[in-house]
Amino acid sequence: MTNEELSLKTKHALAQALKNEMEHKKLSKITITELCEICQINRKTFYYHFEDIYALLKWTLEQEAVEVVKNIDLVVNTEEALRFVMAYADENKHIIHCALDSMGSEELKRFFYNDLFSVIYGAIEEGEYDLKITVDPQFKKFLAAFYTEASAGLLIEWVKTRMTQDKETIIQSLLSIYKVSIPAILLENKLSK
């Protein structure tokens, strides 16, 4: 096993240990010593990979986001992508709540933002294709950023309210907004031929 593979294996082990501990403890109560004992590594090894527990949590969330993206064709189906992201948040609510409590909503929003931007940009490009029009690429990025910011904010609110709102209602509301407004905005901003 190469050093790079061993390093990645250690990071994944630490991430899994952190996730397991977050199921029954607040992040502020989890210690590096505990994680090192669980993974059977020394503190020096932990600090070789991460500055602190927050850096480990951030890396864990980033890796989870990579897995989300790998498991879904974001461009093909906006509804499927939204369902996948919300299901991930629902299944991993202990991680999301710990991240929200420890890192705040801005850092958590960045986690959702990266996945959602690809989904929404794909929906915008699909709308452009369906309408057989061309829209300025800069405007498409702006529009995707606008919708992503709003959608990520709604997901954060859903997490903050401890997911008491109906997931299906949120998904259908977002899809309705996308379906009605994106084509209208694209038509309004099409490039002349």
C-alpha positions, 0 to 999 in steps of 0.5 A: 500500500502506498503512503497516499493510500495509507493516508486516505485509509487513515482519514476515512477511519477517522471520519467514520469514527467521528461519524459514529461518535456524533451519533451519541455525542455533541461535537464539542464533547468528542476528543482527539484522544477518543478518535485516536484510540478508536482508530488505533493511531497516535495523536501525531498521526491525527495531527499529520492529517488534520489540524483539529476535529473541525478540520476532520468534520469539514473533510468528512462533509466534503467526502460525503458530498463527493459520494453524493455527486458520484451516486447520481447523474445530476444533470439528468434529473433534478427531482432525483438529485433533490431527493438524493440530497434531502435523503442524505441529510435525513439519513445523516441528520446527526452529522448535519446537526453537529455540523450546524451546531459547531460550524454554523449555517454558512459552512453547512450551506457550502456543503449543500451549495456545491451539490445543488449548483450542479443540479440547478445549472443542469436544469437551466441548461436543460431548459435552454435546450428544450426551449431551443434558445441560447442564453449568455453563459455568465447569466446562466451561472448567475441564475444557477447561483441565485437558485442555489443560494435560495435552495441551500438556504431552504435546506439549512432552514429545514435542518435547523427546524430539526427536519419537522417540515414535510420533505415531499412538500419542500421537494415539490415546492422547489420543483414547481418554482424551478419548472415555472420560473426558469423557462420564463427567465431564460426566455426573457434573457435569450440571446438574439440570433 
